[in-house]
Amino acid sequence: MNIPVRMYPLVILVTATLLAAATAPAVADGKRKPSPADPAWQEECGSCHIAYPPRLLPAGSWQRLMQGLGDHFGSDASLEPQRAAAIEAFLVANAGRSKDGVTAPPLRITETPWFRGEHDEVATAKWRSPAIGSPANCGACHTQAERGSFDEDEIRIP
Amino acid sequence: MASRIVLFQLILLLAAAGPALAADPPGIVPATQAGGDSGSFSAGRGEQLFTTRGRDWSCATCHTADPRNPGRHTVTGKAIAPMAPAVNPERLGDPAKVAKWFRRNCKDVFARECTPQEQGDVIAYLRSLGK
């Protein structure tokens, strides 16, 4: 297939768009309806940070994460086994799509290609500002993050 | 034997810290409820533990040095409601929740679980704070 040189920018744009769509979790545009909520997930996963919506990581990531709650990014987030199992089932049932061929599933939402792509305009200094503190603090900018909504229109960067 | 007595007192303390206590006059902890400096628990020791730095953090790192103030998670930045029952009646109301957070946070701060004595001291401290 011969593609005229003047068409190259368009080809690159289309390819990039398709790639971005393929690597995005179920809800890249933040416009779709929030994931179903689960009281145990809301309470246990929403204490130290917002209860991150299950769709933001693939099932394999949630399974790995739930097996390591004793050292959860440096903090003890251990739970009774039965409660942990119930929450894991909820996370897996509502997880995002996994990307075929990826080695280990990421544990941090902020390490997914999707997250990085969506936030590439946010400078490192901005993340560290007192009003935000960390990329884990979704609610600092996504005003409706607590209810699982990340709509562009709801973003207020402090 | 002594540790069993302390454990028993802690259970009483946790039970006594239930919703019924929310109505207690601020800063007054009846001796029967084993708060303040009564029984074998000491609010002063609790305060000291609360501000003692373990590995990287103390309790006060996230909860501030005055548990009547709202805190902030030092890693995630999420707001934490005040720990003192006088300003946040939901605190200390659920013994299972209290046990869960002592287990986790003592490991975070001191890399070990806190003893029943230490837990009782901290509870006595939190309950000794008025509005």
Interface residues (C-beta under 8 A of the other chain):
Chain A: C48 H49 I50 F73 G74 S75 D76 A77 S78 L79 I132 G133 S134 A136 N137 G139 A140
Chain B: R72 H73 V75 T76 G77 K78 K100 R103 R104 N105 K107 D108
